[in-house]
Structure formats: structure tokens, C-alpha cells
């Protein structure tokens, strides 16, 4: 549910649809991280994107970064839990 909300918010901010390629996703997530290095959602989604791109080492490193970001909202704990699970399986 939060993912849908965040995509809708991003569409409003970027004024475009976020459907696209993995490289589009990577580019936009790197921009988001450049704007806010503590954006836990962007770090986690970048890890997912890199994993889908078969860039496993980079994806794992991004998950590790995700786990170091301070909890700044109620979704952070959920994202960190998913990151921990992904690290076990990747």
C-alpha cells in the first residue's frame, strides 16, 4: 500500500509516470538518494533494481546501507526487515 502511495507522490513531484525500464528506475532512485541520502525507501528500491539487473554485489551493498539508515518513520522498520530477509537469500 505504501509503495502505491509513494509512486503517486513521486508522479506528482516528477510530473510523469514512473513505469519504465530498470535503467530508468536506477536513474530516478540515484537522483532521489542524491537529494536525500537518508531516504530508506530509495536505497531499498535501488537494491531491488540492481538485483533485477543481475548486479548482485551492488544490490547486497545497497541493502547493507539500507540497514544503517536511522528509523525516521513507521515504514523504516518494515523496510529494514525486508532488507535483512533479502540479504539472507541473495
N, C-alpha and C positions, 0 to 999 in steps of 0.2 A: 504494500500500500504506500509506504513512504517513497519507494522508488518512483511510482507513478506521480506522486506529488512533486518530487524533486525534478523529474523530467518536465512537468508542466511549468514549474517555476523557471527552469532553465530555458524553456521555449520562450517564455515572456522576456527574460533577460537578454537572450541572444537573438530574439525575434526570428527564429527559424525552427524547423522541425529537426529533432535530433536523430532521426532514423538515418543510418548511413553505414559506411564501411568501418572496419576495425581501425583503419588508419585515421579516419575522421574522429572516431571515439578517442583514440590516443591523443591526437592533436588538441581536442577540446579539454580533455582531462588534464593534460600538461598545462594548458592555459589556466584552468581552474586552480591547480596547485601553485602555479606562479603567483596568482592573486591572493591565495590563502593557503600557506603551507601546512596549516593545521586542519584542512578540510579532509576529515577521515573518510567520508564517502568517496571523494575523488581519488584518494590513494587506493582504497579498496577496489573501486571500479577500474582503475588503471591496472591493478594486478590481474583482475579478471580479463581485461582486454589483452594484456600481454600473454596471459595463459592461452587464450583463444588463438593468438598469433604464433603459438608454439615457442614463445620466448620465456621458457620456464624459469631460468635463473633470475631474470629481471622480475618476473612475476613474484617469485618467492621473496626477493629482496623488498619488493613493494609491500608485500604482506607483513614483513618484519617491521617496516616503517609504520604501517597502519597500527600495529600493536603498541608503538611508542607514543602515539598521539594521545594527549590528555582527553579524558571524557568531558566533552563540552555540551552534550545534550543527551536525551534519553535513548537515542539510537546508537550512540557510540559503543555501548556495551554489547549490543546485538551484532554490530559490525565486527567488533573485536572477536566475538565468539565465532563468527563465520570465518574470519581470517585464521584463527587458530585451527579450526577444522580443516580448512583448505591446506594449511601448511602440513598437516598430518598426511594428507592424501596426494599432495603434489610431490 
